[in-house]
Amino acid sequence: MKARELQKDWLNRSANSVFVRGLEGEIKAWNTAAERRYGWAAEQAVGNVSHLLLSTVFPDPLPEINQQLLERGYWEGELIHTLSNGRRVKVWSRWELNPERGASSDVIETNIPLGQIAPESAYLKSPTGDLRALRRRIIRTLLWWTAPALMLLAAFAVVAFLTSSLPLAHLGH
C-alpha cells in the first residue's frame, strides 16, 4: 500500500469528521465520517471551499482565527455547520497545520458533533446569544443548588422563631 493510500485509509477510520483543506478553505480530502455527518460525498465536497459548503458560523472573524492558526499551529473552538439537508449543527472543531510546512501547509480539520441547533436559535441571530444561553444555564444551576439550601435555612428560621417564643421553663432554666 502506498503512503498516500495508507493516509487515506487511516483518515477514513476516524469516527469524527475529518477533512484536509488549504488555508483558503479548498477541500482536498474528505473522510467517510464527514460524508455521513454532512451528507456530501467526497466527490461533491472536494474542490469546494469548506466554509461556503458548510455555511460555517464562526465565533470570531475568520481572519482572526486564521491568524491564531498561523501563530500557534492550531486553532480550536465551537462552530456551526449546515448539513446538506439544511439542518444546522454545533461542532467542536480543531484545525492543525503541518508544523514542517508552516504557512504553506494544508489544514487538517477535525469536527466532533455537539448537537443539533433549532433554526430559531438565539446563537444564530446574535453574537452574544451563546453568552445569554450560558448565563441562563448558570442561573438555573445556581437556583437548583441554592433553592433547597434557602428552604432549609427558612425552615431553621421558623423553628428558631417558634422555639424562641416558647416559655423557657420546659428547658430546665
HELIX and SHEET records of a PDB file:
HELIX    1   1 ALA A    3  ARG A   13  1                                  11    
HELIX    2   2 THR A   32  TYR A   38  1                                   7    
HELIX    3   3 ALA A   42  ALA A   45  1                                   4    
HELIX    4   4 SER A   50  LEU A   53  1                                   4    
HELIX    5   5 LEU A   62  ARG A   72  1                                  11    
HELIX    6   6 GLY A  102  SER A  104  5                                   3    
HELIX    7   7 ALA A  122  LYS A  125  1                                   4    
HELIX    8   8 GLY A  129  SER A  164  1                                  36    
HELIX    9   9 LEU A  168  LEU A  171  5                                   4    
SHEET    1   A 5 ILE A  27  TRP A  30  0                                        
SHEET    2   A 5 SER A  17  ARG A  21 -1                                        
SHEET    3   A 5 VAL A 107  ILE A 117 -1                                        
SHEET    4   A 5 ARG A  88  LEU A  97 -1                                        
SHEET    5   A 5 TYR A  74  THR A  82 -1                                        
END                                                                             
